[in-house]
Amino acid sequence: MENYDLIIIGTGSAMNYINPIIDSNPKIRIAVIDKDEPGGICLTRGCIPSKILLYPAELIRELETASTFGIKLEIKNIDFLAIMERMRRKIGEDIEAIKESLADNPYLDYYHESAEFIAPYTLKVDEKTLHSEIIFLCTGSKPAIPPVKGLEEAGYLTSDTVLKLTKCPKKLAILGGGYIAAEYGHFFSAMGAEVTVIGRNSRFLPQEEPEISRLASMKMSEYMQILTNHEAIEIQKEGNGQKTVTAKERNSEQEVKITVDEILVATGRVPNTDILHPERAGIKTNIHGWILVNEYLETSQPNIWAFGDANGKYLLKHVANYESGIVYLNAILKEKVKVDYHAIPHAVFSHPEIAGVGMKERRAIEKYGEERILIGLKFFEDTAKGSAMEIRDYFVKVILDAEEGKILGAHIIGPQASVLIHQIIPLMYTESGSPEPIMRGMDIHPSLSEVVTRAFYSRLPPEHYHHFLKHIGLED
């Protein structure tokens, strides 16, 4: 048996504090285990490679608007293979750098193998048995595959395997109507593919505010077909290599058939605990297999900590990075620091871009009561910069507690949403959570930043806000 002071499973966010850990105890013995390429899901097959692909797609979308401004352009060719190879090259270079750093680090042993618990604090890795009284579980997640008849036989892509493509499919069906579907729908349609998104939920991007979901569906339907409230029930492989997806409308049960070259499954993610077998270590999981943790991110087994996708709370890289800091403080420095999820930001790098932080309106009303809630709204087109850019229909929504004067949440749909939301995030981490600093500060004029500031000035009670939404067609 190999005894270690610390075992780390996963080479993503779990490695964030490896240097401070080693610096604080140069005699420490650490095992790092990862069955996949090092770097974590975000680097190897998640947010980083997808964003490398999405940037050229965004360039194409920008060029498509040139005629609005009196500029005549023609895109003569899109070299799909070159775009994919650039992504693979950049990711490959980073992976190799991490491999070298792991191999050359004298303070740790790197195991490029699967790990499974065989007893509390004890793991089997290949033919070796490893033991430690402190273990970090940052085991990530994997694509969820729905039980659709004929799917396995016909073959499909996931957000993992889509990165290996060398040729853009002429026709693509995406199963799922969430973030991954929105982003890859944007990418492949910009590359020239005919994209059909098939989502089970009655709304496209159901995690977003309903009015943002509705506007996103309207805008993205201009470049891809979006079927909501539809469930794929069967896939048939055709003789010419194509695949026919049969989807059923969940209310009427009316069927629709779509024939495509490829199918991308984007129906969510599931845990990797089937490989890890945490139950053998006395580590509890929920019914879906996500590892249960307390408010300090410690599992049911003392000194075993789970963060990132492993605990299933928020499958976002920046949350995993934040949680890695909490685990460092609690597990290594022996502090007692609770996690704080009150202002978690997210972004969808689709076209249009979407971003949000904190509560949605429904949750705010549930917690504080409708009489305490005020909603601020501002459209991009009502600012000088937005008007100059001919930005139509996009907006910023802010949710405030009228009694305490604090920001509860904010949601943006429109250009640079992922950047603009950062004007609000820091304010939600101040003691008061007040919008006063942004309202009293000076925005450069004209800039898109003004749309965020001005959203805080036009505050409406929820009833009046929704009456306005009905008037402009963003609510039934």
C-alpha positions in Angstrom: 0.0 0.0 0.0 1.2 3.5 -0.9 0.5 6.0 1.9 0.0 9.7 1.0 -0.6 12.9 3.0 -3.1 14.0 0.3 -4.8 12.3 -2.6 -6.4 14.4 -5.3 -8.7 12.9 -7.9 -9.0 15.2 -10.9 -6.6 17.6 -12.5 -8.9 20.6 -13.1 -9.8 23.0 -10.2 -8.5 20.5 -7.7 -5.0 21.6 -8.7 -5.6 25.3 -8.1 -3.9 25.4 -4.7 -1.3 22.7 -5.2 1.6 25.1 -4.9 0.5 26.8 -1.6 -0.1 23.3 -0.2 3.4 22.2 -1.1 5.0 25.5 0.0 3.3 25.1 3.4 4.7 21.6 3.9 7.7 20.7 1.6 7.7 17.2 3.0 4.2 16.5 2.0 3.5 13.4 -0.2 0.7 13.9 -2.7 -1.0 11.6 -5.2 -2.7 13.1 -8.2 -5.1 10.8 -10.2 -6.9 11.4 -13.4 -8.1 8.9 -16.0 -8.5 11.5 -18.6 -6.1 14.0 -20.2 -4.9 16.4 -17.5 -6.5 19.9 -17.2 -10.0 19.1 -16.3 -13.2 19.1 -18.4 -13.2 22.9 -18.9 -9.8 22.8 -20.7 -9.9 19.4 -22.4 -13.5 19.2 -23.7 -15.7 21.9 -22.2 -15.7 25.6 -21.9 -12.3 26.4 -23.4 -12.4 24.5 -26.6 -16.0 25.5 -27.3 -15.2 29.2 -26.8 -12.2 28.9 -29.2 -14.8 27.6 -31.7 -17.4 30.2 -30.9 -15.2 33.2 -31.5 -15.0 32.6 -35.3 -18.7 32.0 -35.3 -19.2 35.4 -33.6 -17.1 37.0 -36.3 -19.3 35.5 -39.0 -22.4 36.8 -37.2 -20.9 40.3 -37.0 -19.9 40.3 -40.7 -23.5 39.3 -41.6 -24.7 42.6 -40.2 -22.4 44.7 -42.3 -25.0 45.6 -44.9 -27.0 47.4 -42.2 -24.2 49.9 -42.1 -23.7 50.4 -45.8 -20.9 47.9 -46.0 -21.0 45.1 -48.7 -19.1 42.0 -47.7 -19.0 38.4 -49.0 -17.8 35.4 -47.0 -16.2 33.4 -49.8 -15.2 30.4 -47.7 -15.3 29.0 -44.2 -12.4 26.5 -43.5 -14.1 24.3 -41.0 -11.1 22.0 -40.7 -8.7 24.9 -40.0 -11.0 26.2 -37.3 -11.2 22.8 -35.6 -7.5 22.2 -35.9 -6.7 25.6 -34.4 -8.8 24.6 -31.4 -7.2 21.2 -31.1 -3.7 22.7 -31.4 -4.2 25.3 -28.7 -5.8 22.8 -26.3 -3.2 20.2 -27.0 -0.4 22.6 -26.2 -2.0 23.4 -22.8 -2.5 19.7 -22.1 1.1 18.9 -22.8 2.3 21.7 -20.6 0.2 20.3 -17.7 1.5 16.8 -18.3 5.1 18.0 -18.1 4.4 20.0 -14.9 2.8 16.9 -13.3 5.6 14.6 -14.4 8.4 16.9 -13.3 6.9 17.8 -9.9 9.0 16.0 -7.2 6.3 16.5 -4.6 3.7 14.4 -6.2 3.0 11.1 -8.0 0.8 11.3 -11.0 -1.4 8.4 -11.9 -3.0 8.5 -15.4 -5.5 5.8 -14.4 -9.0 5.3 -13.1 -9.5 5.3 -9.3 -12.1 3.5 -7.3 -12.7 3.3 -3.5 -12.2 -0.1 -1.9 -12.5 1.1 1.7 -12.7 4.4 3.6 -9.7 6.5 2.7 -8.4 3.7 0.4 -8.3 3.6 -3.4 -7.4 1.1 -6.0 -5.5 2.6 -8.9 -4.5 0.1 -11.6 -2.8 -2.6 -9.6 -1.8 -0.3 -6.7 -3.6 0.5 -3.4 -3.4 4.1 -2.3 -4.3 5.5 1.2 -4.6 8.9 2.6 -6.5 10.6 5.5 -7.2 13.6 3.3 -8.8 13.2 -0.1 -10.1 15.8 -2.6 -12.7 14.6 -5.1 -13.0 16.8 -8.1 -14.1 14.1 -10.5 -16.1 16.1 -13.0 -19.1 14.8 -14.9 -19.9 13.2 -18.2 -22.6 13.7 -20.9 -26.0 12.3 -20.1 -27.3 10.0 -22.9 -31.1 9.7 -23.1 -32.6 6.2 -23.7 -33.8 7.0 -27.2 -34.6 3.9 -29.4 -32.0 3.4 -32.0 -29.6 6.1 -30.8 -26.7 3.8 -30.0 -27.1 1.9 -33.2 -27.2 5.1 -35.3 -24.3 6.7 -33.6 -24.1 10.2 -32.1 -21.9 13.0 -31.0 -21.6 14.5 -27.5 -19.9 17.7 -26.3 -16.8 15.5 -25.8 -16.6 13.8 -29.2 -17.9 16.8 -31.3 -14.4 18.3 -30.8 -12.9 15.6 -33.0 -14.9 16.5 -36.1 -13.0 17.3 -39.3 -16.0 18.0 -41.5 -19.0 20.2 -40.9 -22.2 18.2 -41.2 -24.6 19.7 -43.7 -27.6 18.9 -41.4 -27.3 18.5 -37.7 -29.9 17.7 -35.0 -29.2 18.7 -31.4 -31.1 16.8 -28.7 -31.6 19.2 -25.8 -32.6 22.8 -25.5 -30.1 24.1 -22.9 -26.8 26.0 -22.9 -24.8 23.4 -24.9 -27.5 23.3 -27.5 -27.6 27.1 -27.8 -23.9 27.4 -28.1 -23.3 24.6 -30.6 -26.4 25.5 -32.5 -24.8 29.0 -32.9 -21.5 27.5 -33.9 -22.6 24.9 -36.5 -25.2 27.2 -38.1 -22.5 29.9 -38.5 -20.3 27.2 -40.1 -23.0 26.6 -42.7 -24.9 23.6 -41.2 -28.7 23.4 -41.2 -29.4 22.9 -37.5 -32.5 21.7 -35.7 -32.7 21.8 -31.9 -35.1 19.4 -30.2 -35.9 20.2 -26.6 -38.2 18.4 -24.2 -39.0 21.5 -22.1 -41.8 23.8 -23.2 -39.2 26.7 -23.3 -35.9 27.0 -25.0 -33.1 27.7 -22.5 -35.5 27.0 -19.6 -32.9 27.9 -17.0 -33.2 31.6 -18.0 -35.9 34.1 -17.1 -39.0 33.4 -19.3 -38.8 36.7 -21.2 -35.1 36.1 -22.0 -35.9 32.5 -23.0 -38.6 33.7 -25.3 -36.5 36.5 -26.9 -33.6 34.1 -27.3 -35.8 31.6 -29.1 -37.2 34.3 -31.4 -33.7 35.5 -32.3 -32.0 32.2 -32.6 -34.8 30.8 -34.7 -33.6 33.2 -37.4 -30.6 30.9 -38.0 -31.7 27.5 -36.8 -35.0 25.6 -36.2 -36.0 25.2 -32.6 -38.5 22.6 -31.5 -39.6 23.0 -27.9 -41.8 20.5 -26.0 -40.6 17.8 -28.3 -39.1 14.5 -27.3 -36.9 12.4 -29.5 -38.5 8.9 -29.5 -36.6 7.0 -32.2 -33.5 7.3 -34.4 -33.2 5.3 -37.6 -30.0 4.9 -39.6 -30.6 5.4 -43.3 -28.8 3.6 -46.1 -26.9 6.7 -47.2 -25.4 7.2 -43.8 -27.9 9.8 -42.7 -30.1 9.5 -39.6 -33.7 10.2 -39.2 -34.9 11.5 -35.9 -38.5 11.0 -34.9 -39.7 13.5 -32.3 -43.1 13.7 -30.6 -44.8 16.8 -29.4 -45.4 16.1 -25.7 -48.9 17.5 -25.6 -50.5 16.7 -28.9 -48.3 13.6 -29.5 -47.9 14.7 -33.1 -44.8 13.3 -34.7 -42.2 15.1 -36.8 -39.3 13.5 -38.7 -35.9 15.2 -39.3 -33.2 13.6 -41.5 -29.7 14.7 -40.7 -26.1 13.8 -41.1 -25.2 13.9 -37.4 -26.9 14.0 -34.1 -25.4 15.9 -31.1 -26.7 14.8 -27.7 -26.8 17.8 -25.4 -29.3 16.6 -22.7 -27.3 17.5 -19.6 -24.5 15.8 -17.6 -24.3 13.1 -15.0 -21.8 12.2 -12.3 -18.8 9.9 -12.6 -19.5 8.2 -9.3 -20.3 4.9 -11.0 -16.6 4.6 -11.6 -15.5 5.9 -8.2 -17.8 3.8 -6.0 -17.9 6.3 -3.1 -20.3 4.1 -1.2 -17.4 1.8 -0.4 -15.8 4.6 1.5 -18.8 5.6 3.4 -19.4 8.6 1.2 -23.1 9.4 0.7 -24.6 10.4 -2.7 -28.0 11.7 -3.7 -30.4 9.6 -5.8 -28.7 10.9 -9.0 -25.2 10.0 -7.9 -23.9 13.4 -7.0 -21.7 13.4 -3.9 -23.4 15.0 -0.9 -21.4 17.7 1.0 -22.1 20.0 3.9 -21.8 23.8 3.9 -18.0 23.4 4.2 -17.9 21.0 1.2 -16.9 18.1 3.3 -18.5 14.7 2.5 -20.2 12.4 5.0 -16.7 10.9 5.5 -14.6 13.4 7.5 -11.6 14.9 5.6 -12.9 13.8 2.3 -14.0 16.8 0.3 -16.0 17.1 -3.0 -16.2 20.1 -5.2 -16.7 21.1 -8.8 -19.1 19.0 -10.8 -18.6 16.1 -8.3 -21.1 17.6 -5.9 -23.6 18.5 -8.6 -24.5 21.9 -7.2 -23.3 24.2 -10.0 -21.7 22.7 -13.1 -19.6 25.8 -13.8 -15.8 26.1 -13.9 -15.8 29.4 -12.0 -17.8 27.8 -9.2 -15.4 24.9 -9.1 -12.5 27.4 -8.8 -14.3 29.2 -6.0 -15.0 25.9 -4.2 -11.4 24.8 -4.5 -10.5 27.9 -2.4 -13.1 27.0 0.2 -11.7 23.4 0.4 -8.1 24.7 0.7 -9.1 26.9 3.6 -11.1 24.2 5.4 -9.0 21.1 4.6 -5.5 22.4 4.6 -5.6 25.6 6.8 -8.2 24.1 9.1 -10.5 27.0 9.0 -14.3 26.8 9.1 -15.5 28.7 6.0 -18.9 28.2 4.6 -19.7 28.3 0.9 -21.7 31.3 -0.3 -23.7 30.8 -3.5 -25.9 33.9 -3.3 -24.4 35.6 -6.4 -23.3 32.9 -8.9 -22.9 34.3 -12.4 -23.3 32.4 -15.6 -23.2 33.1 -19.3 -24.4 31.5 -22.5 -22.1 32.3 -25.4 -24.8 32.0 -28.0 -25.9 34.6 -30.5 -27.4 36.7 -28.8 -25.2 36.3 -25.7 -26.9 35.8 -22.4 -25.7 36.3 -18.8 -27.2 36.4 -15.3 -26.3 36.5 -11.7 -28.2 35.9 -8.4 -31.9 35.3 -8.1 -34.5 35.0 -10.8 -37.6 37.0 -10.4 -39.8 34.0 -9.3 -37.3 33.0 -6.6 -37.0 36.6 -5.3 -40.8 36.8 -5.0 -41.0 33.5 -3.2 -38.4 34.6 -0.7 -39.3 38.2 -0.1 -42.9 38.6 -1.3 -44.1 40.5 -4.4 -44.7 43.7 -2.5 -40.9 44.0 -1.7 -39.7 43.4 -5.3 -38.9 46.0 -7.9 -37.7 45.3 -11.4 -35.6 47.6 -13.5 -35.5 47.3 -17.3 -33.5 49.0 -20.0 -33.2 48.2 -23.7 -29.9 48.5 -25.5 -31.5 50.5 -28.3 -32.4 53.2 -25.8 -28.8 54.1 -25.3 -26.6 56.1 -27.7 -24.2 53.2 -28.3 -27.0 50.7 -28.7 -28.7 52.9 -31.2 -25.4 53.4 -33.1 -25.0 49.7 -33.3 -28.6 49.1 -34.4 -29.2 46.8 -31.5 -32.9 45.9 -31.3 -35.0 44.2 -28.7 -32.2 43.2 -26.3 -32.3 44.4 -22.6 -31.0 44.4 -19.1 -33.2 43.3 -16.2 -32.4 43.9 -12.6 -34.3 42.6 -9.5 -34.1 44.6 -6.3 -35.3 44.3 -2.7 -37.2 47.6 -2.3 -37.1 47.4 1.5 -33.3 46.9 1.9 -32.3 48.5 -1.3 -30.1 45.6 -2.4 -29.6 43.8 -5.7 -31.1 40.3 -5.7 -30.3 39.4 -9.3 -29.6 40.6 -12.8 -30.2 39.1 -16.3 -28.9 40.4 -19.6 -29.5 39.4 -23.2 -27.6 41.1 -25.9 -24.1 41.9 -27.1 -21.3 41.5 -24.6 -23.7 40.3 -21.9 -21.0 38.2 -20.3 -18.9 41.4 -19.9 -21.6 43.8 -18.9 -22.8 41.5 -16.0 -19.5 42.1 -14.3 -20.6 45.7 -13.5 -23.2 44.1 -11.2 -21.4 41.0 -9.7 -19.0 42.9 -7.4 -21.8 45.0 -6.0 -23.6 41.9 -4.9 -20.6 40.9 -2.8 -20.5 44.2 -0.8 -22.1 44.3 2.7 -25.1 46.3 1.6 -25.5 44.9 -1.9 -26.7 48.3 -3.0 -26.7 49.6 -6.6 -25.7 53.1 -5.4 -22.0 52.8 -6.5 -23.0 52.1 -10.1 -25.7 54.7 -10.1 -23.4 57.4 -8.7 -20.5 56.5 -10.9 -19.8 57.9 -14.3 -20.3 55.7 -17.4 -18.2 56.6 -20.4 -20.6 58.1 -23.0 -21.5 56.6 -25.3 -20.8 53.0 -24.2 -22.8 49.8 -23.8 -22.2 50.1 -20.0 -24.9 52.8 -19.8 -27.6 50.2 -20.4 -26.7 48.5 -17.2 -26.6 51.7 -15.1 -29.9 52.9 -16.5 -31.7 49.6 -15.8 -31.5 50.6 -12.1 -33.4 53.8 -12.6 -36.6 52.5 -14.3 -38.0 50.4 -11.4 -41.4 48.8 -11.7 -43.5 46.5 -9.4 -43.7 43.0 -10.9 -47.4 43.5 -11.9 -46.6 46.6 -14.0 -43.4 45.0 -15.4 -45.3 42.0 -16.7 -48.0 44.2 -18.1 -45.3 45.9 -20.1 -43.9 42.5 -21.3 -47.3 41.6 -22.6 -47.5 44.9 -24.5 -44.2 44.2 -26.3 -44.9 40.5 -27.0 -42.4 38.9 -24.6 -45.2 37.4 -22.4 -48.4 35.6 -23.3 
